[in-house]
């Protein structure tokens, strides 16, 4: 992964972290701690 791709990914995660966490919690059966892992 080149530097530009890494920066793009970091920006994506920073902008979407709330939605990504909600999705992870749903996928882990509603367990927030498992979703954070």
PyMOL Python script that loads the backbone (N, CA, C, O; Angstrom):
from pymol import cmd

cmd.read_pdbstr("""\
ATOM      1  N   UNK A   1       0.859  -1.167   0.000  1.00  0.00           N
ATOM      2  CA  UNK A   1       0.000   0.000   0.000  1.00  0.00           C
ATOM      3  C   UNK A   1       0.905   1.229   0.000  1.00  0.00           C
ATOM      4  O   UNK A   1       1.786   1.363   0.849  1.00  0.00           O
ATOM      5  N   UNK A   2       0.682   2.112  -0.947  1.00  0.00           N
ATOM      6  CA  UNK A   2       1.518   3.310  -1.018  1.00  0.00           C
ATOM      7  C   UNK A   2       1.025   4.378  -0.039  1.00  0.00           C
ATOM      8  O   UNK A   2      -0.043   4.241   0.557  1.00  0.00           O
ATOM      9  N   UNK A   3       1.800   5.420   0.115  1.00  0.00           N
ATOM     10  CA  UNK A   3       1.505   6.469   1.097  1.00  0.00           C
ATOM     11  C   UNK A   3       0.176   7.160   0.813  1.00  0.00           C
ATOM     12  O   UNK A   3      -0.559   7.489   1.745  1.00  0.00           O
ATOM     13  N   UNK A   4      -0.140   7.383  -0.448  1.00  0.00           N
ATOM     14  CA  UNK A   4      -1.400   8.050  -0.789  1.00  0.00           C
ATOM     15  C   UNK A   4      -2.596   7.169  -0.427  1.00  0.00           C
ATOM     16  O   UNK A   4      -3.602   7.667   0.079  1.00  0.00           O
ATOM     17  N   UNK A   5      -2.490   5.888  -0.678  1.00  0.00           N
ATOM     18  CA  UNK A   5      -3.571   4.965  -0.328  1.00  0.00           C
ATOM     19  C   UNK A   5      -3.750   4.894   1.185  1.00  0.00           C
ATOM     20  O   UNK A   5      -4.879   4.847   1.673  1.00  0.00           O
ATOM     21  N   UNK A   6      -2.654   4.884   1.925  1.00  0.00           N
ATOM     22  CA  UNK A   6      -2.738   4.869   3.384  1.00  0.00           C
ATOM     23  C   UNK A   6      -3.423   6.125   3.902  1.00  0.00           C
ATOM     24  O   UNK A   6      -4.270   6.045   4.791  1.00  0.00           O
ATOM     25  N   UNK A   7      -3.073   7.268   3.364  1.00  0.00           N
ATOM     26  CA  UNK A   7      -3.688   8.526   3.798  1.00  0.00           C
ATOM     27  C   UNK A   7      -5.171   8.540   3.458  1.00  0.00           C
ATOM     28  O   UNK A   7      -5.986   8.990   4.263  1.00  0.00           O
ATOM     29  N   UNK A   8      -5.524   8.059   2.293  1.00  0.00           N
ATOM     30  CA  UNK A   8      -6.936   7.989   1.901  1.00  0.00           C
ATOM     31  C   UNK A   8      -7.708   7.087   2.856  1.00  0.00           C
ATOM     32  O   UNK A   8      -8.829   7.410   3.249  1.00  0.00           O
ATOM     33  N   UNK A   9      -7.113   5.958   3.230  1.00  0.00           N
ATOM     34  CA  UNK A   9      -7.767   5.045   4.164  1.00  0.00           C
ATOM     35  C   UNK A   9      -7.924   5.694   5.529  1.00  0.00           C
ATOM     36  O   UNK A   9      -8.979   5.576   6.153  1.00  0.00           O
ATOM     37  N   UNK A  10      -6.892   6.374   5.998  1.00  0.00           N
ATOM     38  CA  UNK A  10      -6.981   7.071   7.293  1.00  0.00           C
ATOM     39  C   UNK A  10      -8.105   8.106   7.289  1.00  0.00           C
ATOM     40  O   UNK A  10      -8.859   8.208   8.257  1.00  0.00           O
ATOM     41  N   UNK A  11      -8.217   8.862   6.219  1.00  0.00           N
ATOM     42  CA  UNK A  11      -9.283   9.861   6.106  1.00  0.00           C
ATOM     43  C   UNK A  11     -10.651   9.193   6.108  1.00  0.00           C
ATOM     44  O   UNK A  11     -11.577   9.669   6.765  1.00  0.00           O
ATOM     45  N   UNK A  12     -10.779   8.092   5.374  1.00  0.00           N
ATOM     46  CA  UNK A  12     -12.044   7.361   5.330  1.00  0.00           C
ATOM     47  C   UNK A  12     -12.443   6.897   6.725  1.00  0.00           C
ATOM     48  O   UNK A  12     -13.582   7.099   7.145  1.00  0.00           O
ATOM     49  N   UNK A  13     -11.516   6.279   7.439  1.00  0.00           N
ATOM     50  CA  UNK A  13     -11.814   5.768   8.776  1.00  0.00           C
ATOM     51  C   UNK A  13     -12.150   6.915   9.725  1.00  0.00           C
ATOM     52  O   UNK A  13     -13.083   6.802  10.520  1.00  0.00           O
ATOM     53  N   UNK A  14     -11.408   8.009   9.652  1.00  0.00           N
ATOM     54  CA  UNK A  14     -11.678   9.155  10.525  1.00  0.00           C
ATOM     55  C   UNK A  14     -13.068   9.733  10.266  1.00  0.00           C
ATOM     56  O   UNK A  14     -13.771  10.115  11.202  1.00  0.00           O
ATOM     57  N   UNK A  15     -13.459   9.795   9.004  1.00  0.00           N
ATOM     58  CA  UNK A  15     -14.756  10.368   8.648  1.00  0.00           C
ATOM     59  C   UNK A  15     -15.916   9.422   8.913  1.00  0.00           C
ATOM     60  O   UNK A  15     -17.038   9.876   9.136  1.00  0.00           O
ATOM     61  N   UNK A  16     -15.671   8.121   8.894  1.00  0.00           N
ATOM     62  CA  UNK A  16     -16.746   7.140   9.004  1.00  0.00           C
ATOM     63  C   UNK A  16     -16.669   6.297  10.268  1.00  0.00           C
ATOM     64  O   UNK A  16     -17.373   5.293  10.376  1.00  0.00           O
ATOM     65  N   UNK A  17     -15.829   6.682  11.230  1.00  0.00           N
ATOM     66  CA  UNK A  17     -15.598   5.832  12.401  1.00  0.00           C
ATOM     67  C   UNK A  17     -16.880   5.528  13.173  1.00  0.00           C
ATOM     68  O   UNK A  17     -17.053   4.408  13.656  1.00  0.00           O
ATOM     69  N   UNK A  18     -17.763   6.483  13.296  1.00  0.00           N
ATOM     70  CA  UNK A  18     -19.012   6.248  14.019  1.00  0.00           C
ATOM     71  C   UNK A  18     -19.857   5.184  13.316  1.00  0.00           C
ATOM     72  O   UNK A  18     -20.355   4.259  13.959  1.00  0.00           O
ATOM     73  N   UNK A  19     -20.016   5.316  12.014  1.00  0.00           N
ATOM     74  CA  UNK A  19     -20.804   4.337  11.254  1.00  0.00           C
ATOM     75  C   UNK A  19     -20.119   2.975  11.246  1.00  0.00           C
ATOM     76  O   UNK A  19     -20.787   1.943  11.320  1.00  0.00           O
ATOM     77  N   UNK A  20     -18.792   2.967  11.158  1.00  0.00           N
ATOM     78  CA  UNK A  20     -18.064   1.697  11.173  1.00  0.00           C
ATOM     79  C   UNK A  20     -18.236   0.990  12.513  1.00  0.00           C
ATOM     80  O   UNK A  20     -18.400  -0.230  12.547  1.00  0.00           O
ATOM     81  N   UNK A  21     -18.201   1.731  13.613  1.00  0.00           N
ATOM     82  CA  UNK A  21     -18.395   1.130  14.931  1.00  0.00           C
ATOM     83  C   UNK A  21     -19.807   0.575  15.062  1.00  0.00           C
ATOM     84  O   UNK A  21     -19.986  -0.533  15.568  1.00  0.00           O
ATOM     85  N   UNK A  22     -20.803   1.316  14.620  1.00  0.00           N
ATOM     86  CA  UNK A  22     -22.183   0.823  14.683  1.00  0.00           C
ATOM     87  C   UNK A  22     -22.333  -0.472  13.901  1.00  0.00           C
ATOM     88  O   UNK A  22     -22.993  -1.403  14.363  1.00  0.00           O
ATOM     89  N   UNK A  23     -21.736  -0.539  12.734  1.00  0.00           N
ATOM     90  CA  UNK A  23     -21.791  -1.756  11.923  1.00  0.00           C
ATOM     91  C   UNK A  23     -21.092  -2.905  12.636  1.00  0.00           C
ATOM     92  O   UNK A  23     -21.603  -4.025  12.653  1.00  0.00           O
ATOM     93  N   UNK A  24     -19.938  -2.642  13.222  1.00  0.00           N
ATOM     94  CA  UNK A  24     -19.197  -3.685  13.936  1.00  0.00           C
ATOM     95  C   UNK A  24     -19.992  -4.213  15.124  1.00  0.00           C
ATOM     96  O   UNK A  24     -19.990  -5.416  15.387  1.00  0.00           O
ATOM     97  N   UNK A  25     -20.667  -3.327  15.839  1.00  0.00           N
ATOM     98  CA  UNK A  25     -21.487  -3.749  16.978  1.00  0.00           C
ATOM     99  C   UNK A  25     -22.639  -4.627  16.492  1.00  0.00           C
ATOM    100  O   UNK A  25     -22.937  -5.651  17.107  1.00  0.00           O
ATOM    101  N   UNK A  26     -23.278  -4.242  15.411  1.00  0.00           N
ATOM    102  CA  UNK A  26     -24.358  -5.068  14.866  1.00  0.00           C
ATOM    103  C   UNK A  26     -23.850  -6.435  14.433  1.00  0.00           C
ATOM    104  O   UNK A  26     -24.497  -7.450  14.689  1.00  0.00           O
ATOM    105  N   UNK A  27     -22.699  -6.465  13.782  1.00  0.00           N
ATOM    106  CA  UNK A  27     -22.140  -7.731  13.306  1.00  0.00           C
ATOM    107  C   UNK A  27     -21.672  -8.628  14.448  1.00  0.00           C
ATOM    108  O   UNK A  27     -21.571  -9.843  14.279  1.00  0.00           O
ATOM    109  N   UNK A  28     -21.388  -8.042  15.601  1.00  0.00           N
ATOM    110  CA  UNK A  28     -20.932  -8.833  16.746  1.00  0.00           C
ATOM    111  C   UNK A  28     -22.081  -9.172  17.689  1.00  0.00           C
ATOM    112  O   UNK A  28     -21.851  -9.528  18.844  1.00  0.00           O
ATOM    113  N   UNK A  29     -23.296  -9.066  17.211  1.00  0.00           N
ATOM    114  CA  UNK A  29     -24.451  -9.458  18.009  1.00  0.00           C
ATOM    115  C   UNK A  29     -24.854  -8.439  19.045  1.00  0.00           C
ATOM    116  O   UNK A  29     -25.497  -8.794  20.033  1.00  0.00           O
ATOM    117  N   UNK A  30     -24.499  -7.182  18.854  1.00  0.00           N
ATOM    118  CA  UNK A  30     -24.883  -6.126  19.774  1.00  0.00           C
ATOM    119  C   UNK A  30     -23.903  -5.903  20.916  1.00  0.00           C
ATOM    120  O   UNK A  30     -24.164  -5.089  21.802  1.00  0.00           O
ATOM    121  N   UNK A  31     -22.792  -6.607  20.907  1.00  0.00           N
ATOM    122  CA  UNK A  31     -21.783  -6.474  21.961  1.00  0.00           C
ATOM    123  C   UNK A  31     -20.798  -5.371  21.580  1.00  0.00           C
ATOM    124  O   UNK A  31     -19.958  -5.554  20.698  1.00  0.00           O
ATOM    125  N   UNK A  32     -20.909  -4.225  22.253  1.00  0.00           N
ATOM    126  CA  UNK A  32     -20.058  -3.081  21.902  1.00  0.00           C
ATOM    127  C   UNK A  32     -18.573  -3.391  22.084  1.00  0.00           C
ATOM    128  O   UNK A  32     -17.747  -2.989  21.264  1.00  0.00           O
ATOM    129  N   UNK A  33     -18.237  -4.096  23.148  1.00  0.00           N
ATOM    130  CA  UNK A  33     -16.821  -4.405  23.394  1.00  0.00           C
ATOM    131  C   UNK A  33     -16.257  -5.296  22.289  1.00  0.00           C
ATOM    132  O   UNK A  33     -15.133  -5.084  21.835  1.00  0.00           O
ATOM    133  N   UNK A  34     -17.018  -6.277  21.862  1.00  0.00           N
ATOM    134  CA  UNK A  34     -16.566  -7.137  20.760  1.00  0.00           C
ATOM    135  C   UNK A  34     -16.485  -6.331  19.473  1.00  0.00           C
ATOM    136  O   UNK A  34     -15.578  -6.542  18.667  1.00  0.00           O
ATOM    137  N   UNK A  35     -17.419  -5.412  19.269  1.00  0.00           N
ATOM    138  CA  UNK A  35     -17.401  -4.563  18.086  1.00  0.00           C
ATOM    139  C   UNK A  35     -16.185  -3.658  18.039  1.00  0.00           C
ATOM    140  O   UNK A  35     -15.651  -3.385  16.964  1.00  0.00           O
ATOM    141  N   UNK A  36     -15.747  -3.194  19.194  1.00  0.00           N
ATOM    142  CA  UNK A  36     -14.559  -2.339  19.250  1.00  0.00           C
ATOM    143  C   UNK A  36     -13.289  -3.129  18.961  1.00  0.00           C
ATOM    144  O   UNK A  36     -12.311  -2.585  18.446  1.00  0.00           O
ATOM    145  N   UNK A  37     -13.312  -4.412  19.296  1.00  0.00           N
ATOM    146  CA  UNK A  37     -12.133  -5.245  19.019  1.00  0.00           C
ATOM    147  C   UNK A  37     -12.028  -5.497  17.544  1.00  0.00           C
ATOM    148  O   UNK A  37     -11.104  -6.177  17.098  1.00  0.00           O
TER     149      UNK A  37
END
""", "prot")
cmd.dss("prot")
cmd.show_as("cartoon", "prot")
cmd.util.cbc("prot")
cmd.orient("prot")
